[in-house]
Amino acid sequence: MTLYKIGKIINIDKDYVIFENNDVGELINIPDVKRFKEGETRKIFISSIENEYTKTTYGFEDIKELILFEDLISLQGIGPKKAMLLLNNGWKTIANWLADNYRDKIHSITYISPRAWGDISDYYSKKYQKWVENNFDPRLNNYWGTSWNNE
């Protein structure tokens, strides 16, 4: 499993970049793509999703954004497209909303059902409360230990 890639941004579209790594160009879907600039060399954290019909690669500016994406798509009713719509608002904003249980804000910006948002809140609010309390520094959350499992 690839966690991240380092390469050059060759082209930027409204929701993806063409990323060159080891002389190979890849199309990578990225939330809030305006954070990236053509020609710059970047580290992009990767999540690849495959099914019998397609393989799609999603990219993120840092590990915390990737973890939030993975948390969101793990819930029924939220796929990668909805997770990307949420993350277009900024991953710190979404983490804050999760920590504070702002159901109305999430529901107003996407097509996420109240039930799915309830699942997000139930499963992840404590985890993201810890992130917010520690200024989004996962090292202070016992990141790879108990907080990873929402305990």
Sequence and secondary structure as in RCSB ss.txt:
>XXXX:A:sequence
MTLYKIGKIINIDKDYVIFENNDVGELINIPDVKRFKEGETRKIFISSIENEYTKTTYGFEDIKELILFEDLISL
QGIGPKKAMLLLNNGWKTIANWLADNYRDKIHSITYISPRAWGDISDYYSKKYQKWVENNFDPRLNNYWGTSWNN
E
>XXXX:A:secstr
   EEEEEEEEE SSEEEEEETTEEEEEE TTGGG  TT EEEEEEEEEE SS EEEEEESSHHHHHHHHHHHTS
TT  HHHHHHHHTT HHHHHHHHHHT HHHHHHHS   HHHHHHHHHHHHHHHHHHHHTTT GGGGTTTTGGGGT
 
